[in-house]
Amino acid sequence: MEYNLLRMMSVLLLGCCSLVFGKDQGPEGLGSIFLNVERLTSGPAHHLFGYIGQSLTIPWNASGRYVVTLRTGFHDRLPGTDDAADVVLVDTQDQNKTIALDQTHGWNLQQGSMLYWNPLQPDSQFFFNDRDPEDGRVFTVLYDVKQRKRLKEYRFEGGSIGNSGVAPKGGFFAAINYGRLARLRPVTGYAGAMDETDGFLAPDNDGIFIINVQSEEVRLIVSFNELLGLLQSAPAWNLVGKRWTPTQPSERSTKSLDLSKASLYINHTLISRDNEWIYFFVRGQVGTRSLWLNAPCTIKTDGSELTLHTTSIGGHPEWAEGSLMIGALDGQQVVYDVAQQEIISARTLGNSTIFPDPEGDVSLSPDGRWFVNGYTSEDRQSISYVVMDLSDGTYARSDPFDRGPYTKGNLRTDPSPRWNRESNALLVPGWTKEGTRQLHVIHVEAQL
């Protein structure tokens, strides 16, 4: 049975003191939630899945036997044009043996290669991005495990358009220009990617695309030129953290932001669980310097209802049900309705004791019952995870995971928690004593 987030949060609000005053159920399993950690991969190579930039990104296939991941021989620099990563499966029923399937030149250390099992064939097919070493064009691959081959390559003339978010119910994926990202934000782009928009600040033929998985039809649902006009309509701007964010006018805000010389790009295209919405961020760069722009927007997947949001819920929100998202505001873990453009204040999750950093990487389990927040320690050396049972407000905090030598900047290890299909385990990264980046599984058990 799929849990209803609104119903559970109402129960917490009305009768459960543990949401606000809950006992911290530790990693040793005190109380009603047990967290047990298993190391999934081993060295000497590094293994990574990628970050949480998609709704319902599940590393496990439908049977739960295989975890898809990337394998690389280095982690001390950004990938170059000649660096390929291995696309591998981890066989959880055969001593976590790794099976090499393919290679990709379209990857980075933060997002990986946008791995995603095909929702319509989740036991045997998955997507990943690749880049043609000859012409630099980025494209998306649909791979079949049973046949051990690429079924499709979604290549488009004149662009480096790759998967940026698969629709959770299947049928299509959002796509963006990774060549433009390689130029404007290399950490999330692919080195050597062709970019035919170089020299164009806000092109009218680039933006967010929707690609039909079966027919391979591609549609541009919003262009950078349209987004520029949308940003210019913002009522005011305010510094949130260190980024300019659209807001309502106030004493702290400024009326306008000069975007005339900004090269715009898109980060994070998050498709809602019902395939209806895309939540994304518009950012920008002036010359070689960041504009420190962060404009949250939504659009329906049919291209309608383009909206600029003047409430910021942080840089790593997660879709809940329908038009609801879980994010961060004023140091709290909040629920935001993108359709109504308002915070549902009565349904705020936890407090600063439970969630020390609501801006951490967050994820809601497939069944809607469990919520996890992964956050870094004050000294930035480790990552801990808080797992909350939304049915009663109890929660557990994991032991810290080592972040290795890269605690900030382009090489950093982010929390990036990803649920399995049964909603009882999480895939997370961590550094080992041997000095390699590996994947771990946090098993979540609720005691009745």
N, C-alpha and C positions, 0 to 999 in steps of 0.2 A: 504494500500500500504506500502510495506517495504521500509524504507528510505535507501539510499545508503550513507554510511559514507564518502567515498572518494568524492562523488559529493557534499555533504553538506559542507565538510571541504574546498573544492575548492572554493565554494561560499563565505565562510567566509574569506578565504585568499584574494580573488579578490575584494570584495566589502563591507565587513561588518566591520566597525571600532569597533563595540561593542564587538567583540571577545577580542580585546586588551584593549580598553578603556571603556568597557561596564559598565553601571551604575549598581551598586549592588542592585538588586531588593530584598528588605527585606522581612521578614516573614509576615509583616503586609499587603503585597500584593501590594506595590507600583510598578507601571510599568505594564509589560505584563504577569508576572508569579505570581501566588498565591500559597502559601504553607500553607495548613491547617492541623493541627495535631489532630489525634484522638487516644485515648488510647484504645487498643484492648483487653488486658487481665488485670485481677485484682488479688490481693492477697487473702489469705495470702501466697499461694504457689508462687514460681517463675516460669516464663515461658520463654523459649528460643527456637529459631529456629536453630541456628547454623551459622557458618560463611560462607564466600563467596567463598569457595574453589571449586565451580563448575560453569561452564558456563551456563547461563540461568536457574539458580536455582530459581524457582518460588514457593513461599509458598502457593499460592491460587490454588484451583482446576480449571478445565476448565470453570465451570459455574460462578466462582468467589464467590460462597457462602461460601465455607469452606477454612480455613487456617489451615494447619497441623503444629503442634508444639510439644514441650516436656514440661512436667510439673514436677517440683521437689520441695521437701520440704526444700532444703538447697542450699546455694551458698557460703559458707564460707570455703570450702575445696574441694579438688579433689574427685570425686566419688571413693568409695571403691569397693571391689569385691562383696559385698552384696547389694549395692545400685542400685535400679532400678528406672528408670524414666518412668512416664506415657506418652504414645503416645496419644495425644488428637487432636480433631478438635475444632476450634472456628467457631461457626455458625453466620456469619455476618448478617443473615436475621432473627435471633431470639435473639436480644439483646446481641450478642457476647457470647452466652452460650457455655460453654466448654463440649465436649462429650468425655469421656474416651473410647478408643478403645482397647488398649493393653499396654504392658510394655516392656521395653528393658533394658538389662544389658550391652549393647554395646553403650556407649555414653560418652561424655565429655563436659566440659563447653565451649570450644571454637567452636568445630565443631558440637556439638549436636550429632545426630545419622545419619548424612548424609541423611536427609529427601529429597525426590525428587519424585514428581508425575510422574507416568509412561507416557512418551510422547505418547505412543500408546493407552493409556486409561486414559487420564489426568483428567477425571471427577470423577473417582471412584477408581483408584488404585495408590498406592505410595510405594516407597521403603524406608526401614530403616535398620540399622544394629543392630544385637543382639549378645549376647554371651551366650553360654551354661554354666550355673553355675556349672554343673557337671564336664565337661572335659575342660572348658575354651575356647573351639573353637568358634571363631567369624564367623558369617555367615550373609548373607543378606536376608531380608524378603520382599516378595511382598504381600502387604495387599490390600484387596478389601473392600471398605467402604460399598457398598450395601449389600454384603453378611456377613459383620462383621466377617471376618475370614482371616487367612493367606492362600493365594493361593499357595505360594511356599516358600521354604527355600533353599537357595543356600549354601549347606554344602559340604565341600571338605575334604577328609581324609588327616590328617597330616598337616593341616595348619589353620591359623586364617585369612582367606581371606575374606575381606568385601568390599563393595562398596566404591570407592573413587572418583566417578564421572560418572554420567549417561550420555550417548550420547544424546544430545539435540533432535536429530531426532528419537531417540528410537532404540530399537533392541539389545543393549548391554550396559554394563557398565564396566568401568575400576575398578580394584580391587588391593588392596595392603594388606600386612601382618600387621594387627593391633596388633598382639602379639609382633612383632619386634618393632613397635612404642611404645608399652607400656613399653618396656625395655629401649629403647634409647631416646624416647621423650614422657614421660608419659602424658603431657598435651594434645597431640593429639592421644594418644592410649587409650585402654580400660583396666582398672585395672583387673588383673586376667586372661588376655588373654593368651592362650597357645602360646608358641613360640618355635618351633622346630629348629629355626636357631640360638639359643643361642650358642655362641662359634664360630660361623662362621662370619668372617669379611665381605666377599663379596661372598655369596653363589651363585652357578650357577642354583639353582632350586627355587629361589625367586627373586622378582622384581616387574614388572608391569604385571598384568594379564588382559585379556579381557574375559568377561563372556557373553555368548549368553543368552538373557533373555528367549527365547522360549525353546531352546534345552538344556540349562544349560551347554553347552560345555565350557571348560575353556582352554585358551591358554596363555602361558607365552611369551610375545612379547619382553621383554628385561630383562636380569638377572643382578644382582648386579656384578657378575664377568665381564660381558660385560661393565657395567658402570665404573668399576674400570679401565679397559683398556682405555675407552674413556677419563676419567679424566686424566690418565697418559699421554695422547697425547696433553693435553692443551699446547699451545705455551708459556704461562706465567700465573702468578697469581698476583692479586692485592687485597688489602684490600678495599672493598666497604662498607662503614659504619664500621662495626667491623667483617665482614665475608670475608673469602678468596673466591675470585670469579675469574673464568678464564677470561683472557684478552689477548690482543695483547702486545707484548714486548714494554716496554717503560722504561724511567729512573726510574719510581716509582715501576715498577713491579719486581717480583722475578721469576727466570726461572722455578723453580719446587717447588712442595709441597709434603712433605713426607706423603704418604697415606698408608704406609706399615702396620701400626697398627690401621687403621681406620675401625670401624664398620659403614658401609654405610646404610643409610635409605632414603626413598623417602617422600617428602612432596608435597602436592598439585598436583593432576593429573587433569589438566584442559583440557577438550575435546572441540574442536572448534565447532562452531555453525553448520558447515556442516558435522560433524562426522569424519573429515579427519585427524585431528592432535591431539596430546596430548602434552601440555606444562607442564613440571614438574621440580622439584628441587631435586638435590641429595645433601644430607647433611651427616655429619659424626660425630662420637664420638670416642675418644681414651680412653679406660678404662671407667671411670665414668665422664670424662670431655668432653665437646663439643669441636670439632675441629674447630668450627666457620667456617664451609664450606658451601657455597651456590653456587651450580653449575647449571645454567639454561640449560635445555635440551628440545629437541623436538623429537618426533617419530611419524610416521604415524600410524594410528590405525591398519593397516595390518602388522605392525612390521618393515616396511622399513624406510629408511632415518633417522636413528638415528643420531642426531646432537648435539654437544656441542656448546653453544653460548658464544661468547666472548664479547658480549654487554649485560650488566645487565640493565633490565628495572624495577628493584625493586622486592619486595617480594610479591606484590599483584596485578599482572596484570590481565587484562580482555580481552577476545576475542572480536574482532569486526567481520567484514565480512571476509570470506576466510582465508587467512594466516596472517591477520593483528591483532595486539594486541595493547591495550592501556596500557601504563605503565608510569614509572617515570625515568628521567635521568637528572642529573645536575639541579635539582630543577624545572623541567618543566614536564608537562603532555604531553607525546610523543606518537607517533604511530610507531610501529615497525613491519616490515615484516619478519616473521620467515623463509619464503622460500628464500628471498633474503639476509637475515641476515643484514638488514640495517635499520636505523632510517629514516623515511620519514619526514625530517626536515621542509618541507613546510607546514606540517599539524599538527604542534604542537598546542595543545589546551590551550587557555587562557594564563595566566601569574601568577606570584606569588601573585598578589593581589586577583585574582579570586580563585586560588587554592593554599592556603598557604602551603599545604603539599601534593604534588603529590604522595607521598608514602602512602597516606591514602587508605582506602578500596574503590575501585571504581567499578562501575557497569554500563553497557550499557543496555538500555531498549530493550525489545523484538523487537520493531519496528525499532530500530536503531536511533531514533530521539533524545532521551534524555540520558544524561550522568550525573552520580552523583558521587561525591567524598565526603566520610565521613572522617573527620579528628579530632584529639584531640586538645584541647587548650594547650597553652604553659605550664600551670600549671597542665595539664593532668586530670583536674577535670570534663571536659565536652566534648561532641562531637557535632560538627555542620556538616551540610550537604549543599554542593553547588550543585544545580541542574541546568544544562545548556541545553538549547534548541539548538541542533546542526544545526537546519535549519536556524537560524539567529544570534546565538551567545549570545542571552540574557540569563541571569542567575538569580537565586534567592538563598539566603542564609537563612537557617533555624535558629530559635532560638536554643540555646544550650540545649542538653539533658544531664542530670546528669549521671555520670559514677558510682556513688555509692562509696563505700569504697575501691574498688579494681581498681586502676588506672594503675597498671603495674604488671608484673609477671603472674603466671599461672591462677590466678582468675580474671584477668582483663576483662572488658567489651569492646569489640572492636566494631567499627561502623557497619560493616556487612550490608549494605543496599541491599535490594532485591526487584525487581520490580514485579508488578502484570502483568497479561497477556495483559491488555489493555494499558499498558505503561502510566498510569496516577496516580499511587500510589506506595509507597515504604513501606516495612516492616522494622522497625528498633528497636533496643533495647534501654532501658533507665530505670533508677532507679526512683522510686516514692518517695513521701514525707513519705510514710509509711515504707520505707526501703526495698522494694522488687524490684526484677528485672522483668520488664514487657515488653511486645511488644506494639509498637505504629505504627500507619499508618500515613505517610505523604502523603496527597492528593495533587497532582500537577495539577494545572489548568492554561492553557494558554488562555489569553484573546485575542480574535480576533480583 
